[in-house]
Amino acid sequence: MKKHLALLVLLLGAAYLASTLRPPSNKSAFDLVGFGRVPVLVNGRIKPLDTVARTSLLTLQGRQRVSTPEISEPFVASPIEWLADVFFNPTKADRYPTIKIDSPEVLTLLGITEDETRIKYDSAAKRTLAILGFLPSTKSRFSYEQLRPKLPELDRQARLAEPVESQLRTAFQKQAIAVRDRIVLYLQLKTSVQVPDTTDFLGELELFERALPAGIRAVLAKQKGEAHNEDALKAMMAMAERASYMEQLGNLRVVPPAAGDTDPTHWRPTGTALMEAFSTMKVDATIMDYARIGHAWRSADSATFNGIVGTLHSTLTPRYPDAMRKSDIEGRFNAAAPFYSSMTLYVWAFLLAIVSWLKWPLELGRAAFWLLGLAFVSTSVGIFTRMWLEGRPPVTNLYSSALFVGWGAVLLCVVLERIYRNAIGSVAGGMIGFATLLIAHHLSLSGDTLEMVRAVLDSNFWLATHVVVITIGYAATFLAGFLALIYVFRGLFTRTLDSATADALTRMVYGIVCFATLCSLVGTVLGGIWADQSWGRFWGWDPKENGALMIVIWNAVILHARWGGLVKQRGLMSLAIFGNIVTSWSWFGVNMLGVGLHSYGFMDAAFYWLIAFVASQLLVIALASIPLDKWRSFRTSAKPA
């Protein structure tokens, strides 16, 4: 059994990944999977409605599940079902608790009482668990219907806060703006396909199309000062006002360009296409299809719903084969969620590798290595799929940088484990892979992570190479620090760090620091070349530039301290751990300053997490300074040099 353990673990991991690749299935008679693959243009990128639903929910409430703690079953089965209700049954969608509010002051502003925020569990057991802290006792997500009465005051407070510089805003001001923006996003979705207050948009469009000839004649007669049909004129004015409202507020471009126009950027909002009906004398077919889908959704007519969804696919596929293929693959990618699967595999690889230090080192060590390799393959497929969908290099924003830092670090761990075969590479790879994917998950809460690249970042060879190389430098520096963490924890708290293992870890850290120094230096120089081409100067002491230089300097300090004999094993490890602080500050910290030309990477939500991470690394460095005779691994064995 032990001899085949690694193969069994690999097969189980592969079966788990294969289970995530099954095509998504409909949980009802409605073809919501097909509806989710219908493409629209949002923020310059064609994406499926499934992605719109998922990223919108993440922005609104920080998760994709629509539910409340009191109700065990979610309100909807999937994000795309929620979006269908937002589009076609907004009265129902308005009651879903999907708008997250963390500020008590904002809740007070919106008229939400303390009693309304308290979760009323339906059983004594749940209430007891809530009192003990195992279940939440207060709500953080509320429905649009609850918030509607006080929205004007929220908008007023948000407008007052907007002129204040982001660094100087109070917590209340930041939350007021954030909640207002979430509500605006929700309203944008509601007005992207039909007017929210309509009860029969299809009937209105059919009546409007029949009335167009008489209505246009009435408008022309009015302009000439001639006698006209007042009812027909009012009907045209009413539809024009509704179309204008949808054009101004709706954020999805759902109507493809006219026949013969193959430019995917010429997609139009529903409101714009409705305004064009005044000149074409006909409502666009796509608008009518969406109206029929909405009517079928409200009427529970799954056959008509599925038929019109199929019509949309058959109409768009011949005209936009590439966009439709990408839309289909992105829908499958969303359902497979390769990065979440990789997180699970990284955890198991880490645990198996840890146990291998205590029992069955050969068998469990090999199993952990194979599982780490499988997780790396899954992550690689996810990153390469994103690159293909976006048509860009692997790193274009903070989210993708987290993915790539983890990917690069795990690749180096695979190489180390292949060379040393001591499970240290598997432990470090599992730990870093999980941590970076967890960071990426939290960064994804801001919305679509496949956003269009800003013009200054687009189509530049030096930028692509600079970002990739310097991100590999981040990954290598972090890996050296995490290997040093393993040295400290194994030596201080276990008896498993013998002299051979300590020497191997030292060689690993030294080699990785050399590699990190090279990548960081080359990446920084390439960044200067790009800056010279884009901004007309090689170096400008921008915070992000300074952060990159800090990593180069610190890695050089580590190498010189080692070469000069200023530090030995523990000193090398302490310096490498401090490298985690330097790299985290260069990666995230400088973005929180709110100044500099690298404005595409600003974020401040992770400030306290960054401080906690820095504190944890300083604590480990302090632990590393404990005399060696207090370390469990060295109490009875020869002390390392």
Stockholm file with secondary structure:
# STOCKHOLM 1.0

chainA/1-641         MKKHLALLVLLLGAAYLASTLRPPSNKSAFDLVGFGRVPVLVNGRIKPLDTVARTSLLTLQGRQRVSTPEISEPFVASPIEWLADVFFNPTKADRYPTIKIDSPEVLTLLGITEDETRIKYDSAAKRTLAILGFLPSTKSRFSYEQLRPKLPELDRQARLAEPVESQLRTAFQKQAIAVRDRIVLYLQLKTSVQVPDTTDFLGELELFERALPAGIRAVLAKQKGEAHNEDALKAMMAMAERASYMEQLGNLRVVPPAAGDTDPTHWRPTGTALMEAFSTMKVDATIMDYARIGHAWRSADSATFNGIVGTLHSTLTPRYPDAMRKSDIEGRFNAAAPFYSSMTLYVWAFLLAIVSWLKWPLELGRAAFWLLGLAFVSTSVGIFTRMWLEGRPPVTNLYSSALFVGWGAVLLCVVLERIYRNAIGSVAGGMIGFATLLIAHHLSLSGDTLEMVRAVLDSNFWLATHVVVITIGYAATFLAGFLALIYVFRGLFTRTLDSATADALTRMVYGIVCFATLCSLVGTVLGGIWADQSWGRFWGWDPKENGALMIVIWNAVILHARWGGLVKQRGLMSLAIFGNIVTSWSWFGVNMLGVGLHSYGFMDAAFYWLIAFVASQLLVIALASIPLDKWRSFRTSAKPA
#=GR chainA/1-641 SS CGGGHHHHHHHHHHHHHHHHTSCCCCSSSSCHHHHHTCEEEETTEEEEHHHHHHHHHHHHHSSSCCCCTTCSSCSSSSHHHHHHHHHHCHHHHTTSEEEECCCHHHHHHTTCCHHHHBCCCSSHHHHHHHHHTSSCSBCCEEEHHHHGGGHHHHHHHHHHHTTSCGGGCCHHHHHHHHHHHHHHHHHHHHTTTSCTTCSCHHHHHHHHHHHHHHHHHHHHHHHHTCCCCHHHHHHHHHHHHHHHHHHHHCCCBCBCCCTTCCCGGGCBCHHHHHHHHHHHSSCCHHHHHHHHHHHHHHTTCHHHHHHHHHHHHHHHHHHCHHHHHHHHHHHHHHHHCHHHHHHHHHHHHHHHHHHHTTSCHHHHHHHHHHHHHHHHHHHHHHHHHHHHHHTSCSCSSHHHHHHHHHHHHHHHHHHHHHHHCSSHHHHHHHHHHHHHHHHHHHHGGGSCTTCCCCGGGSSCHHHHHHHHHHHHHHHHHHHHHHHHHHHHHHHHHCSCCCHHHHHHHHHHHHHHHHHHHHHHHHHHHHHHHHHHHHHSCSCCCCHHHHHHHHHHHHHHHHHHHHHTTSCCHHHHHHHHHHHHHHHHHHHTGGGGGCCSSCGGGCCCTTHHHHHHHHHHHHHHHHHHTSCGGGSGGGSSSCCCC
#=GC SS_cons         CGGGHHHHHHHHHHHHHHHHTSCCCCSSSSCHHHHHTCEEEETTEEEEHHHHHHHHHHHHHSSSCCCCTTCSSCSSSSHHHHHHHHHHCHHHHTTSEEEECCCHHHHHHTTCCHHHHBCCCSSHHHHHHHHHTSSCSBCCEEEHHHHGGGHHHHHHHHHHHTTSCGGGCCHHHHHHHHHHHHHHHHHHHHTTTSCTTCSCHHHHHHHHHHHHHHHHHHHHHHHHTCCCCHHHHHHHHHHHHHHHHHHHHCCCBCBCCCTTCCCGGGCBCHHHHHHHHHHHSSCCHHHHHHHHHHHHHHTTCHHHHHHHHHHHHHHHHHHCHHHHHHHHHHHHHHHHCHHHHHHHHHHHHHHHHHHHTTSCHHHHHHHHHHHHHHHHHHHHHHHHHHHHHHTSCSCSSHHHHHHHHHHHHHHHHHHHHHHHCSSHHHHHHHHHHHHHHHHHHHHGGGSCTTCCCCGGGSSCHHHHHHHHHHHHHHHHHHHHHHHHHHHHHHHHHCSCCCHHHHHHHHHHHHHHHHHHHHHHHHHHHHHHHHHHHHHSCSCCCCHHHHHHHHHHHHHHHHHHHHHTTSCCHHHHHHHHHHHHHHHHHHHTGGGGGCCSSCGGGCCCTTHHHHHHHHHHHHHHHHHHTSCGGGSGGGSSSCCCC
//
